[in-house]
């Protein structure tokens, strides 16, 4: 969305997203698990979001890019970006929210993991990190491994759900560098009422 561009200076590179409205004949439409569970519009929006991240990861691999920060266009920077060496050697979340392992239970409201200032290991046996609003890739090879793992799957789910099961170490930076802005979503018909804050809580 052009009006969101003002949140980023010229040091950021814009990657054009995939529009779900243009994907009627794309294989992802049948491959995405939500086909029968939600409205077609929302399903196509999820497919577009998934493909946007997938194609971006392909671009990172193709260009052999290291030390990449990926941000969706509806995020707002809240804290200074630390130098790459402080973001660690693994996939690192820079925004999002903690959720129960059983997604139907929703976001965590109590029992948040104890987080220290800076880099924290992501304990995926105890909770989920939801959203792909902002993350860091220290090496293009991580993106390559993730894409190969996705390609092996017969069916796919939303990208944040897929990431939870990716058999590779992950971390998160605390407090979050980015939060989701209060913008009209392009997937759902209504704006979100809650957004993740710098403590990875949905409020």
N, C-alpha and C positions, 0 to 999 in steps of 0.2 A: 504494500500500500504506500503510495508516494508520500502521504502526509507523515508517515512514520520515519522517513529518511532523515529528518532533522535531529533525531536522537543519536545519529552517528556522524562522526567527522569524516574527512576525506581519506583517513588512514584505513578505513574499512572498505572491503571489496564486496559489492552487491552480487549475489548469485540469484538468478531469476528462478522463482519457484514454479512448480508444476501446478496447473489449475485443474482441480477435479472435474470441472465442467467439460474438459477436453479429453477425457480418458475413457469414453464409452467403449472403445474397442481395444483398450489396453488390457493385457493379461492380469494386471494387478487387481482389477475389479473383481474377478472371480477368485483370486488367490487370497484376498483379504478376508479374514474370518468373520467380520461383522456384516457380511452381505445380507443375511436374513434377519439380523437383530435390530437394525436401526433404519431410519428413513434413507431413501436413496441419496438425497442431497448430503446428508451427514456422512454416509458411507463414501461417497465420491470425494468429499472433503478430506476424510481420513486417508484415502488412497493418494490424493494430491500431496498431503503433508508427508506421507511415507516416501513417496517418490522424490520429493524435494530433497529430503535428507539423503536418500539413497544416491541420487545423481550427484549431490554435492560431495559425498564420500568418494564416488567414482572419480570426480574431478581432482580431489586431493591425492588419490592414488596415481592418477594419470600424470599429474604435475609433480609428483614426489615432494609434496609439501610437508614440512615439519613445523612444529610449534604453531598449530592452527587453533584459533578460537572461533567457534561456530555460534552465532546468535540468530534467533528468529527475530523478525522485524518488529515484534510487539514488546520487546524487552526494554527496560530502562536501566542504565548503569547506576549503581548505588555506591560502589566502592572502587578504589583505584585498582587497576590490574597489577598484580604482582609480577615480577620477572619470571620467565619460563622455568627456571630452576626451582622456584618455590611451588610450582604446580605439579611437580612430580613426574615420574616416568610412565604413568598409566593414564587411561581415560579418566578425565576429571570433570565432575559436574561443577558448574559455576552458578547454577540456579535450578529451581524446581521445588518439589516438596516431598516430605516423607509420607509414605502410605503403608497401610497394613499389607502383609504378604497376600492375604485374601482380599482382592481388590474390591469386592462387594462391601467390605467393612469401611472402605473409604480412607481418607487421610488420617494420619496419626493426630490425635488430640491431646494425648498424654503419653508418657513414657518415650519422649524424644531421646534419641541417642545423645550421650554426653559428647559434646563437640569442643575441641580446643581451637584456639585461634590458628588459622592457617589450614594446612593439609590434614585430612582425616581419611582413614580407610573406610570404604563403604561396605558395611556388613550386610550382604544381601540374604543372609540366612535369617535375619531378624526383621527386616523391613524392605520396602521398595523405595526407590527414588523415581518419582513420576515427573514427566514433562521432558522435552528436549529443547527448552528455551535457550540454554547456554551451556556449552561444554568445551573442553580443551582436549586436543589430540597432540601429544608430543611428537608422534611419528606417523607418517603415512602408512606404515606397515600395520598399525593397529586398525586403521580403516580398511585395509586390504583383508585382514583376517576376519573382520566383522562382516564384510560383504560376502566373503566366501562362505561364512557360516549361515548367513541369510539365504544365499543361493541354494544351499543344501536342503532348506526347508520346503516342504510341499505347500504349506499354507503359512501365511504371515499375519502378524497383528500390528497394532500401532507401534511406532518405532521405540517409544519409551518402554513399552511392555516387552519388546524383543530384547532391548538392551539388558533388562534385568537378568535374563538367562544366558547372556553371552559369557562363555567360559574363559573369562580374562579378568585380571584384577582391576578394580575401579576405586576411585576416591572422590571426595568432594572438598571444596574449599569453603571454609567458614570464617566469617559470615559470607553469605552469598554475594557475588560480585554484581549479579543482575537479578532483577525481579520482573515479573510480567506486568506490563502496563494495563490500564483500564481502557482497552480499546474494544471496539466491536469485533467479535470473532468472525472470521470468514468461513468457519466450518459449521457452527451452530447458528440457529436463527436468533438466539438471544445472547447478549453479552454475559460473560461470566460474572457472578456476583462475588466470588472469592478469588484471591490471587495469592501466590506464594510470596512470603516476605524474606528478608535477609536471613531468617532463622530456619528456612526451609519448612515453614508451617503455612498451611493454607488458611487465610483469614479474610 
